[in-house]
Each structure stands twice: as C-alpha cells, then as structure tokens.
Amino acid sequence: MIRTPSLPGALACLLLGACTATPPARTTPDATPPAPTYAENHRPQFHFSPPAHWMNDPNGLVYFDGEYHLFYQHNPRTSLWGPMHWGHAVSRDLVHWQNLPLAFAPDTDGEAWSGSIVVDERNSSGLGTDGIPPMVALYTAHNRAFKAAGQTQPERQNLAYSLDRGRTWRKYAGNPVLPNPGDQKNFRDPKVAWHAASHQWVMTLAEGDHTAFYGSPNLKDWHYLSQFGSGLGAHGGVWECPDLFPLAVPETGETKWVLLQSLNAGAPNGGSGAQYFVGDFDGTRFTPDPRFAGDVRKQGAIWLDWGRDNYAVISWAGIPATDGRRIAIGWMSNWAYARTVPTEQWRGAMTVPRTLTLHRLAAGYRLFAAPVQEIATLHGTPQTLPAHSVNGALALDVPPDTVSQADMTLHFDRPIGPSRFGLVFSNARGEELRVGYDAATNRYFSDRRKAASTAFSNSFASQIDTAPRTATRPAITMRLLMDAASMELFADDGQTVMTETVFPSEKFDRVSLFSEGGGVGFKGGTIAPMHGIWPAPPSRNPR
C-alpha cells in the first residue's frame, strides 16, 4: 500500500468510524459490489478488474478447497484511491473469476491495507473448530485518525479469520498481533508462510528501506528475527509488498529462496516496480547469494518486470505440491499516474496470473515469468502467420476484433546490423503502440508516446520504455498478450518481461510488422483471438 497525506481528525472519524468505543466482532462488511457491465472503453476482457471503482494491490492470495482466492485493495465508493477495503473474487481455473462480497472494511482499528492469508491446516492458532482449518488473514491496519491526532505511526498488523472458505471474517480479539515498535515510519504489508525447517510461521514485512522477518508458532504471537536490504538493491522509494518463497533451479537441482520486493518510486523506467533477490533463508535470516548480490551491486537492482505497469507482485499460498507451480499476479498500473488514467466506472486491473521459475544462467540466477497455462483455454482458432523478410512496414491480415484481444507469438532472426523491428498496433485515429527489439542497444522497447492522448499525466508517455535482452541465443521470440488497454510482453520464454497499459481513444484494430535501419527475417508465428471471461453485456436494442 502507498501512503497518502493524512485526513483531518474529524473527517477520519467519519470515514473510519474511529470515534466509536467498541470494535465490531465481525470485520466482514455488508456491502456488495455493484453489478458490472465490463463494456466500458478500455475495460480488459480476460484480465481481472473490479466490478466498479478503485482497485490496487492484490492481497490474501491463497488456494483452498479448489478455489484460488484473489483479494485486493479496493475503494467501493469511487474510482479514486480512498478508505481501503478488501475486495474479493474466487476462481477454479485462474482464468474465470466470480466476484464475492467485500471481505474487510475500515473499522475502529483503521483501514484494511495490504496483507496475506494462509490456511492453518495444523490449527496452530487454535482458531479452527470441529476439524475445520481456519483461513487466517494478517493485514496492516492503517488508522489515519491516530496520525491526525499527532501519533507518529498509524500502522500495525492485525489478524482476522474465516471458517467458511473466506466468505465471512471475524477479527481476533487480541489485535494488534504485531504492534508498531514506535519508530517505524512505514510498517506494513505482511506476507506470511509456514517455514517447515524451523517449525514456525514467518512473516515478511516491509519497513521503509528494508524488509524485516518475524517468527511465530501460532500466527498470534510474533517475535523479531532479522532484517534485510538496507544498502542493497534499488532505494529510489519506499519498499512495499514483500514476498519470500523457495524455488527449485532445474539447471543445478538446488533450491534457492527468492525475495520479491516492490518499491515506489525508483523503477527502471520510472515510478513503481518490483525487484527481487536470490539467496538462502535459514528460518531467521535471508542471505543473498554472493554472486547475485554482486550482480545487484553492479546493476543497482534486478527487476522482475521492466515495464511501467506491474506492481505489488505477490504469489499464491497453498498451491498443492502435486501442482508445484509458484504463481504470482500484480497490479497492472503505476503510482505515477494510477489515480488519473482515463477509465470510466473503474480504475485498476491485474496482470494475468504468471508462473515464476528460477534458472541458473551464465549471468547468474534469474527469474522467468510466463502466463499460466490455463490462459490457453481462452484461445479461439489460432491464425498462422507466414515467414517474411521485413524491411519497412508489412501489414498483417488479422481480423480487427482480434488485434486488441489476442495472444500472439512471433519469431525473428537476430539481425546482423543495427535494425529496430517489431509490431505496430494502430487505429483509424492515427494512434499507435510500437513494441519490439532494438539491435543497436540489445534492448526490447515499448513506445506508447503516440498511443493516445496523455493529457491525464505528464509522465505516462514521456519516453520509450526499454528492457535489456539477456538471452544469448540468436533467435528472438516475442509473446504478447493484448487486452484492450494493456500489453504484456514475454520475450525469450519469459526471460525479459514488460507490462504496459495503454489507453487509445478507440481500440487498436490494425497490426503491422516493421523494421527500421535494415531488414529482419520474420520466421512466422501465431495469433490466437482471446475469449472474454465476463458475461456479455445486455443488448442495447432488445427485441
């Protein structure tokens, strides 16, 4: 969660109910989301977005009893950031989502800022009953009324639990389970997981310019373990939304630990982004691998996504060992302009869920990301693109409705000269998005400077966003997911990733290959139209 200026005390009392004497026993609000249409301009059709109004960080990602839960930071009243609730949706396939009533609302403890959920299978917390394991949420309670009253820090960690598969929630009577020590300016976004080797729950918490680790036998009583990150990695802004998990390395057979760490600002192309570290965790301390730490010092940071629009990246807990994947999702926006993007009834969307894998390359340990395999269930009949030699522009014969709602994979020879090539998406108004590879710099790029009016933000399209190509093989593969107002590039099997939003006044309905500064060999590819995941809007002219 990002901090905003505090509200005056009286207004905070009205918004948060912070002047009442006794907190409610239940934290589940009564409000239900408004009926969505999903037909607004720029509305994604196969990415999750809220039924209406504001959304940011994904929260509480957990798999339980056949359902993937997606909670998220939400303002159910307007399309502006405001008093934070937890929205809620579930899916059985990571593709189609069912919207559920709001999970948490502001109360006397404050707003419900970001956090995580685990299933307490062993009932270590004692909160389960009749053999039902509780779903336990740890989240940041942010009380602006405290801050308005002159207290230094309004953030502490609270616990809530559910015994009905996350449909209703009850606050723990002993909150806060982790009070603020009093000297932490930023103290938030707990990500909790069971660490089997040390027989304890471990909380990974963002504390301003570093990550802190806390341990607990029961999810209720927490003690400090260690901290990591001061002086290492990117520090252009506040560290937020950490995540710690192990991944096997197929090239070596070893298991290493990955620490995801979002920050705002300081991302490579401006605004907010997500970096990561690779090392070992012994139940107390995270120690970066020496070679990886050297890469970080040399490069400043190692980025999960080089685009402008993938923040607060968090992975699902509880995915069965028989599945074995580490699946993550991020908020598809950037705090530099998130509050002003030109959407209508809603603001904010998620990336597609992505499978993260860790590899040992010549350059060191690196995370790859790829859309989950379930995305293929949305494919329509794929269209094969024949090979061509491209020098200049070459229009592709693709149905107009497919251009902005597609999964496409394209293969190119790496050119010998300094050519710049890729795809250009456009419409009748002359708006265009260019995505491709620059051989002169060995970097991928996304150029949205002419994609739409940028009157809503001076920083949205002030530059060409770029990402280094780290793959060493000659052939270049680019997979793109296009969905109304977003472009996700997974280059070289997910070794380089760029996520970018784009807001053309009309959907792009034309696509061409292009090459500048020399020719390139296009080796062919496929374009699959993507089915939408939401019900069709009602007819405008019913018979």
N, C-alpha and C positions, 0 to 999 in steps of 0.2 A: 504494500500500500504506500502511496505517496502522501506526504504531509501537505496540508494546506493551512493558510492563516486561520487562527482560532476565531470562533464566533464570540460575540459579546455574551456575558454570562446569562442574561435573561433569555436571549434567543436560544442559547444552548439548552436551557431548561425546557423551553417549549418543544424543541426538536427532539431531544433525547429523553424527556421525562426525567431529567436528572434532579428535579427538586422533590420528587416523591420520596417517601420514607422507606418503603419496603420493596425489594425487587420481586418481580413475579416469579412463581415457581417454574413456569414454563417459559422457554425462550422462543418457542415457535409462534410467529405472528399469524394473525387470522387472514391477512390479505392474500388474494390470489392474483396471478398475473393477468393482465387484460388479454382479450382474445387477439392474437396476432393475425396479420394478413400475409406477411412475407412477400408482398408485391411492390413495396416501395422501391424507388430508384436507388441503386447501389446495394440493395439487400442481397447478401450472399444466399445461394440456393443449396449448397452442400457443405457449408461451414455452419457451426453453431453460432447463433446470435440470439440476444434476449427477445422475448415476445414484444417488449416495448421498453423504451427508456434506456438508462445508462447501464453499461457493464464494463468492468475492467478485470483484475486478476482472477485466474482460475484458483479455486480453493477446494480443500477437502476431497481431492481425487482419491477414490477408493473403489475397489471391486469387491462386491459382497453378494452372495446368493444369486449369482447370474446377472447382476447389474453393474454397469460402470456408472458411478456417481460423478457428476460434474456440478460442484457448487461454484459460485462466482460472486465477486463484489458487484453490488447492484444498488442502484437508486430507483425504486419502483414508482417514484412520483414524477420525475422529469428526465430529460435526456442530458442532464448535466451532472457532473460529479457532486455528490451531496451526502447526507447521512447514510452510512453504509449498512446495508442488509446483506444477507447471503441468499442469492437466487439458487435454484436447484433444478437439475434435469437428470434423467437417467437414460441409459441405452443398454441394449443387449448385444450390440454389434459395433459400437464405436462410430457408427455412421448415422443411424436414425435416433433422434432424441425425443423423449417425452418430457414436456415441461410439467413441473410439480409446484405446489405452493411454496412460498418463501420459507426458508429454514430459520434464519435468525433475523431479528430486528433490533434497532437501538433500544436500550433499556437503561436502568439506573446505573449500570456499570459503564455505559458508553456505547459507542457504535461497534458493530461486529466487523473488525478489519480482518486481514488475511490470516489463514491458518490451515490446518490439515486434519484429517480424520484417519483413524486406524480402527480395525476390528480387534477387540481384546478377546481373542479366542480362549485364552487361559483364565479369563476373568480375574486378572491380576488386580484390577481396580476394585473388585467387589461390587461393581455396579450392575452386573448381569443378574437375571433372575430366571428360575425354572429352566436352567440349562441354555438360556438364550444369551449368546455373547453380545455385549454392548458394542455399538458403534460409538467411539469416543472422539469428540472434537476438541482440539486445542486451538484457540484463536486469540488474537490480540483484541482486547477491549480498550478502545481509544475514547477517552472521556474529555471532550473539549471543555466541559464545564469546569473540570479540575484546572485546566490550563488557564481558563478565563479568570479563575479565582486566584491566580498567581502561583500555582504549583508548577514546579519546573517541568515535570514529565507526566503526561496523561496516559501512558501505555503500560499495560501489564497483561499477563497471559491467563486466560480463563478456560474452564472446562465445561463442556455440555455432553450429554449422552442420549442415545436413542435405543429403544428396544423393539422398534417396529420398522426396521430396514430404512431408517433415515427419514421417515415421514413426519414424525414429531420429535421434539427435543426438550430435554429437561436440564436446567442449569444445576451444576454441582454447588451444594450449599457452602462448601469451603473455599469458593473463589475469593481472590485470585490464587491459582495454584503456583504461580511464579510472579511474585510482586516485583515491581521495578526496584532495583537496589538504590535508586535515588540519584544516580549520577549518569544515567544513560539517556542521552538526548533522543536517540532512536532505539527502540527496544521492541521488535515486532516480527511477525510472520513465522511462527513456529512450524517446522516440518518434523514430524515425529515418526520413528520407525523402531522396530524391535531389533536389537543387536544380540544375536544368539551367543556369540563367543563370550561376551561379558555379562550375559543374563540380565539385561536391563533394557529399558526403553531409552532411546537417545533423542533429544530434541536439538535440532539445528536452528539457530535463531540469528536474525540479522541485528547487529548492534552498531549502526552507524558506518564505520570504516572497516569493520571486520565481522567475521562470523564467530558465534560462541556456541559451545556444546554443553548440554546439561544432561544428567542421567536421572533415572527414576525406576524403582522396582514396580510401581503401581499406577503410573500416569498422574498421580495426585501430589506426590512429594518429590520435589526436584532439587538436585544439588549441582553446583557448578563443576564442570570437567576441565575445560580449556578454551582457548580461542585461537583463531587462525585468520591471517590475511592482512594484518597491518603492514604496509610497506611492500606488499606483493600483489601484482595484478593491477587492473585499472581502478583508479580512485578519483575519477572526474565528478563523482556524485555519491549519493548515499547508497550503501549496499542494502538490498532488499531481497525477499523471497528466495531463501537458500533451499537447496535440496541435496541430500547426501545418500549415495547408493553404490553397491558393488556391481561391477560388470566383468564378465569373462573376456579375455583377449584371445581370439581364435588363433592368431599367429604364434603365440607363445604358450597357450594353455594356462596362463596365470590369471588370477583375479585381482583387479585393482579397484580402488574406490574413486568415484567421481563426485566432486562438489560443484554443483551449479550455483551461480551467484549472479543475480540480476543487479543492475545498478542504474541510477538515474541522477545525473546525466553521465556522459563520458563514453558513449558507444562509438564504434569506429566511423560511422557516417553521421553521427550527431544524435543527441537526445538519449533515450533509454535503450538498453540492450542487455544481453546475457553472456557472461563469460563463464569459463569453467576451469577447474584444476583437477589433475590426476595424481593420485598418490596412494597412501595406505592409512587405514583407520584401525586403531587397536582397542576401541571402546572408550578411550579417553582423549586421544589426540589424533588430528589429521595431519599427516606429514606428506608434503608434496614429493613426488618422485624427483630426485636431483636433476635428472635430465630435463624433465618437464618444467621444473622451476627455473632452470637455465633458459629454456625457450621463452618462458613468461617474462623474465627479466630482459631478455634481448628484444622481445616484440612488444612488451608493455602489457599484453593480455592475449589469451587465446579465446576466440569468440565462437559461440555455438551457431550463431546466425549473423551474417554480415549485413542483412537488410535493415531497414529502418523500423520494421513493424513486427517484432516478436519479443515480447517482454513477459516477465514473471513466469518463466517456463518452469513447470512443475510436473513430476511424474506420478503415475497411479500407484497406490499401495494395494497390496492384497492380490495382485495378479497371480493365479495359480502357477506353481512350479512346472506343471505339465505344459503351460504356455511358454513360460520362460522369457518373455519379452520385457524390456523396460520401455514403457510407453509414456510419452510426455505430450503436453499441449501448452500453448502460450497465448497470451492476449495479443491480438493482431492489431496493435496500434503503437503509438509513441507519445509519451507525455508532452513532447514539444508542441503537439497540435491536437491531441486527442479530444480536447474539450470543444474544438471548433470545426471538426470535419463536417462536411455538408450533407449529413444524413438527416432524415426527417423524424420518424417516430421512434428511432432507436439510435444508440451510439455504442459501438464496440462489437467485435466478433472474435472468435477463437481461430487459431490456426487449425488445420486438420491434425488429428492425433498422429504422432510420429513415433516410429520405433528408433530408439537410440542404440547404437552399437559402438564398441570401443576397439580400436585397431592400433597395432604397433607398426608404424611406417618408418621409413628412413629418417623422416623429420622428427619422430617421436610418437608418443601416444596422442591419438586424435579421435574425437567423437564424430561419427557419421549419423545423419538423420535421414529418414525416408518415410513417406506416407505409409500408414499401416496398410497391410494387405487387404483389409476389408473394404478399402476405398474402391477396389476393382468391382465390387458388387453394384456400384452405381454406373458402371460403364454402359453406354449404348454400343451400337455396332461400330467398331473402330474403322477408321479410314486410313489406308496405307498411302504414304507419301513417297513417290519415286525419287531416286537419286538424280541430282543435277549438279552441274558446275555453275556456281553463282558468282557473278561479277556485276554489281549494281543491285537492282531490285527484281524480285521474281514473286509475283502474286501467287498465292496458294488457293486452289479451288476447294474452299471449305464452306459449308453452309453457314450463313450469317449467324444463326442462333447458336451455333457451336463455338464460335470464336471466343465468346466471353464466358463459356461454361464448359470447360474441356480439361482433359488430362492428355498431355501431348509429350512425346519423347522424340528427340531429334538427334541424329548422329552426324558429326562433321570430322573431316580430316583436319589435323592441326596444320595451319598454313606455314609455309617456309618464310614468307615475307611478313611485313607489319600490317596485315589486314585487320579490319574490325568487322565482325559479322554477327548475325543473329536473326531475331524476329522483330518485326514492327507491327503492332496492333493499332488500328485506326478506325475512324468513323467518318461520316459524311461532313461533320463539322471541322474536319482537319485536325482533330485531337489525336495524339499518338503516344504510345508507350514503346520504347525500344529496350530490348533485353538481349544480351549476347556476350561475346568474348572479344577482348582486345589483345591481339597477338603481340603488339608492341610493348605492352606493360605486363603481359601474362596475368590479366585480371578479368574476371567477369564484371558485368555492369548492368545497371538498371537506370534508365533515363526517363523520368516522368515529368520533365520540365515543360513539355507541350501536351501533357495528358489531359489537362482540364484547367479551368480557372483555379488559380491558387490564391484568390483574394482572402480566403479564410485563414491563411497562415503565410507569413513571410519565409518560414523555414521549411515548408513542406517540400518544395521542389526547387530549391536554390542551387542544386548541384547534381552531378551524376554520381550515384552511389556505386561503389565498387567493392570487389572482394578478390583476394588473391587466389589463383589456381595453384593448388598444392599437389594435384595428381601429376605423375610423371609419364604416364602412358601417352602416346601420340594422339590417339583418337579422343575426341571431345564429345561427351554425351550431356545433353541438357533435357531434363524433365521439368515441365511446367504445369502447374495447376492454376487455371484461370477461373475466377468465380466473381463475376460482376465488378466488384471493386477491389479485387486483390489478385496478386500474382505471387506464387511460391515457386522458386527455382531450386531444384535439387540437381546440382551438377556433379558429374563423375560419381554416380551412385550415392549421392548424398555427402560426398566429402566436402563440398562447398555448398552452402545454403544461403539464399537470400529471400526474405519475405518482405513484400512491399504492398501497401494499399495504394489505390489509385481511384480517382473519382471523376471519370468523364461525364459530361452532361448527357451524353447518350452512350449506350453500351457499344463497345468495340464490336464491329461486325465484319471487319476485313483483317486479313493477316498476310504478310509477305515475308519472304526471306530477303536479306540484304547483305551485301558485302561492300566495304569501302576500303580503298587503298590497296586493292588487289583481289584476286579471286579466291574462292574456297570450294573445296569439294564437299557437297552435301551428300551424305551416304544414305539418306532416306530416313523414314520414321513413321510414326503412327499418331493419329489424333482420335481420341475417343470422346464423344459427347458425354456429358455427365448428367444423370437424372437428378432432379431435386429431391431433397429429403423432407420437405414440408408439404402439407396438403395444398392442392391447387386453390387459388383464391376463388371466391364465388363469382359467377358470371356477372358481368356488368349489364347484360341485356337478357335476363331470364325470360324464357318463353312462357 
